[in-house]
């Protein structure tokens, strides 16, 4: 007998509400993802408690072709066909995969109630491979993509430094050319690099020129078993299983052929890459918020205080209502936003939606803060405990800073959003003024 879902426990379309966004392909993909993640991620909570995932988990995802959906849509169909990958689980043709499929994948993966185990598997692939795919030369792609796309090798994205987080233009890690011109010599440090511990390579932002954004480039830098590279785990508040890493680079030799795209274009590549990252964060964080508030809802139905269920207390219903409104409003925006991506070219989306992506991500942080803190309060002492009934909401509460800071801290995201909206408004105003032709002929009778 199927169970009636707890309110707010699923997005409206999975609660039986009509939706214009999801095709039969999307509905089948959702069932496929749920079945696979229920199996692959069944012990996610325990892994997060332990602070690590099994070594075999990445290869399990790779063998099932479940790393591929982390890439932004459209997928690199030609490369996948070349590698013999024509369908994803459930028989989904790689040509058919769109941004709604990405939405479903990220949402289902976060149902475990923790971003750590999923992040341990997906983050490097999701954000480290796209710069090579989108901006790398054909020869660079041929050297790295076959092993990366099939999961034989791992990669991470390495942007952040001790003194340069959201301020990407302040990156200090240098890459100077060797005397023979065959190598870049890389020196510096990278901090808070998810998946770094296990990565063979990093798509890394480095300074090849002078100060400021114009001096930045991107390189594929070898990490594991590389002379001059030292990596150690950073213990963080949430996502403990994701392999957050501190990387020291001391005269690391990197072939000049490992340059991604053009020298001096690193800032642009990093900024464009952030769009996919911020949308992915928004989706996963929304689901985490959903897990928290629906767990609290269920708890309030059965927990009694002062002689009656908590749900009979008006203040409890008021708290749940406010969180539910914030959660579902954010989800509706995510759906509409993602649908827009299926109808726009990548160039259009970057131009029109880049700032809104930042705003969407900032709002995700505000939603999870509200939902997680409310859930902890409603669970009371149980919500303060790392085991027992409130374990999941206590864990989600520790994820809040990890939602509001990585991928661009909240205050920076709010500023980025408005600056791009102003820029687009001014550009369109100028285009409109230029398009208006002056009246022809004489005004004299």
N, C-alpha and C positions, 0 to 999 in steps of 0.2 A: 504494500500500500504506500503510495507516494505521500510525502510529508508536505503540508502547507508551508510555503516559505515564510520566514519571519519578515515583517515589513522592513524595507531598506536593505535586505540581505542580497538582493540582486538588482541589476539595472532594470528599468521598467520593461524593456523589450523581452527580458527573460522572466518577468513576472506575468507575462501574457498580454501586455499592453501593445496595441498596434504601433508600428514604427515604419517610416518611409525609407529607412537607411539600409536595412538588412535583406539581402537576397537569399535564395535557397543555398547558394554557395557559402555565404557567411554563416548561416544557421548550421550547416553541416560541419563547417570548420570549428564552430564553437563547441559542438559535441565532441569533435576529435580532440581539441585542445584540453577540454575538461577531463576526458578519459585518460589522456596521456599524462597530464600533470598530477591527477589524483594518484597515479602509479609512481611516476618519477619523483614527485615531490612529497610523497606521503610522510616522510620523516623530517620535513623542513623545520618544524619547530624544535626538534631535538638537535638538528645541525646548528641552528642558530644559538641554542643554549651552549653547545660545545665550542662554537666559534669557528667551525670549519665544515666543509662538505666532503664526501668521499672522493678520492682521486678519480674513481671510475665514472663519476656523474657526467663530466664533460664529454667523455667518449660515448656515453649512452645517448646524450642529446645529439651528438654528431651522427651517430649511427642511424638515428631516427630522422635525420634531416630537420631537426627541430632547432638548430642554430640559425638556419637560413632566414626564418621569419623575423629575426632581430634587425635585419637590414631594412632601410627605408624603401618604400614602394616608388616606382616599379623595381622589381628584383632584377639583378643582372642576368637576364635570361640567356644570353649568348654564352656567358661564362658557365652558367649552371648546366646548359646542354652539353657544352664541351667536356664537362666533368661527369657527364652521365646522370645528372640530376634533373629529371623532367617533371616530377610531381613531389608534393609535400605529403605528409601523412593524411590519410583520408581520401587520397587520390586527387588532391587539389593541384591542377596544373600550375606551374610556376608563372606562366604568362597571365593567369587569372588573378594572381595575388594583388590586392590593392591595399590602400591605407585602412580600410575598415577591417580587413583581415589582421593587420598590424594591431589595431585597437583591441580586437578580440583576444589576440595572443597575449598582449601585455596585461590585459584585465584578468584573464584566467590564471596567468602565472602568479599574480599577486594574491590570489585567493588563499594562499597558505598562511597569510597573516604576518608575513615578514618579507622584507625586500632583500635580506642578506643572501639566503641560498640561491634565489633566482638571479640576483646580481652577480653572484660568483660565477655563474655560467654564461650570462648573456651580455654583461656590460662591455667587456673588451671587444667582442664580436660586433655588437651593435654600433659602437662609436669609434672603434679603431680601424675597422675595414673600410667604411665609406670614404675617407679621404683618399685612399689608394684607388678605390673604384671610380670616384668622381673626378679626381684631379691628377692621378698618377699616369705616367707614360705607359705605352703599351708594353715596353720591356719590363718596367717595374711591376706591372700587373702580372705578367707572365712568370716573374720570379717568385712572387709571394702569394697570389690569390689561390692557386690550386691547393696548397696546403692549408691555407686559412679557411677557405670556404668549406673544405671537407673535415675540418677539425683536427687535422694532423699536427698543426702548429697553432699557437695561441698568440693573440695580440691584445694590447690595451691602448687607451688614449692617454697621453701624458702631457697635460697642459699646465696644471696648477703647480705652484712653487711656494716655499715658505713665505716669500714676500710678494707673490703675485697670484691672487685667486681670481676673483671676478675682473680684476684689472689686468687683463691679458697683455695689454701693451707694455706692461712693466716687467715682462719675463727677462730673467737674467742669464739663464743657461745659454752658453755660447757654443757656436760651431764654426771654427776657423779652418780654412783650407790648409792642408799640409804643403810643405815646400814642393813636393813633386806633383801637387794638384790632384792626386788620386783619392784623397780622403778628406772628410771633415773630422776635425778633432773636437770632440764634445766634452765640455766641462760644466758642471753645475749640479743642482739638486731638483728633484721633483717630489712633491708631497701629496698625500691623500689620493694616490693613484689606484683606483679599483682594479683588481685582478693582476696588478703588477707582479706579485710574487710568483705567479704561474706562467707569465707571458714570455714567449720567445722573442717577441718584438714589441716596440711601442711606436705608434704614430705620434711623434713628439714635436712640440713647438719649441723652436730654438732661435737664438739671435745670430743671424749670419751677417747682419749689417749694423748700422748705427742705432741710436736710441729711438724709442717709439715704435708704433705699429709697423712702419715701413721697413724696419730692420728685421722683421720676423719671417721665418721660413718653417717648413715642416719636413721632417726626415723620418724614414723608417729606421729606428735605432735598435740594434740587437741587444737583448737583455740577458736572458739565461745563459750561463756558461760563457760569458763575454768578459774579457780582461778589462778591468777598470770600472766594472759595474758592481755595486754593492746594494742589495735590497734587504729590507727588514719590514716586518709587519707593524702597522700602527694600530694600537688598541683604541677603538672608537666607541661611542655611546650606543649606536644602533648599527644595523647591518654588519654585525660582528663576523659573519661567515663570508663576507664578500671579498676578503683579501685586500684590505686597504694597505697601501705600501708606501714606504719612504725609499726613494731611489737616489743614490749618489753616483755621479758620473765623473770619473777621473781619467782624462786623456783617452776617452773611448774612440777608437778608430771606426769611422762609418764611411763606406764607399760613397763617392760623390754620386754614383748612380742611384743611391737611395733617396735622393731629393724627391719630394712629392711635388709635382707640378713645377712652378717657376719660383726661383729664389726671390724673396721679398714679398711673396703673396700669402705668407703664412697666416696673417691676421684675417684675411678674407676667408681662407679655408676653415679656420677655427670657428669663425662666426657662423658660417653657413652650416657647419657640422652640428652646432649647438641646437639648431631648430629641431632636428630629429630627437636629440637627447632630451630636450625640454618637454616635447610632446610625450615621449615615452615615460618620463618621470611623472607627468601630470596624470596619465592613465593609471599607472601603478599606485600612485599615492591616493587617487580617488578610491580605488578598490580597497586599499588598506583602511581608509576612513570608513568605508562601507562595512568592512569586517568589524571594526570597533563599535560603531553605533548600533549595528544589528545585534551584536553580542550583548550590548547593554539593554537593548529593547527586550530581548528574550529573558535576560536576567530579571528585569523589572516586572515581567509578567508572573514570575514564580516566587520572587523574594518578598517576604512579608516584613513589615515594620509598623509599629503602633497599631497592630491588630488587623492590618489589611495589606494587600499587595502594593508594592511600590508604585505600580502603574495607576493605582487609584489616587495617588497624590498629584494634585494639579501642577505643582512645581516640577515634578518629574516629567509629566507630559509636555510641559512648556519647554524644558531643556531638550527633549527628544525632537520636538517639532522644529525648533530653531536649527538644530544640526541637520535634520532631514531636509529642510529647505535649502540649506547651503550645499549639502551633498548633491542633491538631485539637480539643482541649478547648475552646478559645476559640471556634472555629467552631461547634461543637455548641451552645454557649450562645447564640451569635448566632442560629442557626437557631431554637432553641426560643423565644428571646425574640421574634424577629420573628413567629413563628407565633402567639404570644400576642396580638400587636398585631392580627392578623386576626380575633381572637375577642372583643376588648374594645372598648368605646366609647372615644372619645378622653379623656373625663373619667376613666373607670376607669384607662386606661393611664397618664395623667399622675399619678394618685394612687398607683397600685400599683407602677408601673415607673419613675417618674422617678428615684428614687435608684439603682435597679439600672442604669439607663441610664448614669449617671455611673460606676458600678463597671465596667460593660462597657467603657466608653471608657478608664478607667484601666488595665484589664487589657490592652487592645490595645497600649498603650504599653509595657507590660512584656514582652509577647510579641515585639513587633518589636525591642526592645532585645536580647533573647536571640537571636532568629533572625538579625538583621543582624550582630551582633558575631561570632557563631559562623561565619556564612558568610564574613566577611572573614578570620577566622583560618584557616579551612580552605583558602581560596584563597591564603593566604600573601601573597607580594609582589604577585601579580596582584590581590588584593583591596584593595591599597593604591593601585592605579593607576586613573586616571580614563579610561583607554582600554584596549582589549584584552579578554581573557577575563573579567576580574573587574570590568569597568566597572559592570555593573548592581548588584552587591552593594556596591561603593564608594558608588554614588549612593544606594542605599537606606539605607546606614549614616548618611548625612548627613540622612536624613529622620526619624531617630529623635526628635530634640527637637521636630520639628514634629508628631509624633504625641502626645507626652507633655505639651505645653504648650497649644496652641490648643484652643478649645472648653471650657476649664477645665483648669487644670494638675493633674497627677496627684495631688498631696497633697490639694488641695482636693476633687477628685472622690471620693477615698477617704472624706474627712470628710463630704461631702454625702450619700453613700450610706448611711452608718451613721446619720446624723442623721434621714434620712427613714424608714429602717427602724424606728428607735426611735419616731418620731412615729406611724407607722402602727400599731405594736404597742400603744402607749398608747391610741390612739383606739379600736382594736378591743376592747381590754380594757375600756375604759369603756363601750362599746356593749354588750358582753356582760353586764357587771354591771348595767347599766340594764335590760336585757331580762329578767333573772331576777326573777320576781315573788315577793314575800314570801309565806310560807305563810298560808293563810286559816284562820279558825276558831280555837277555843281548844285549848290543849294539855292542858287538864284533862279527866280521864275523867268 
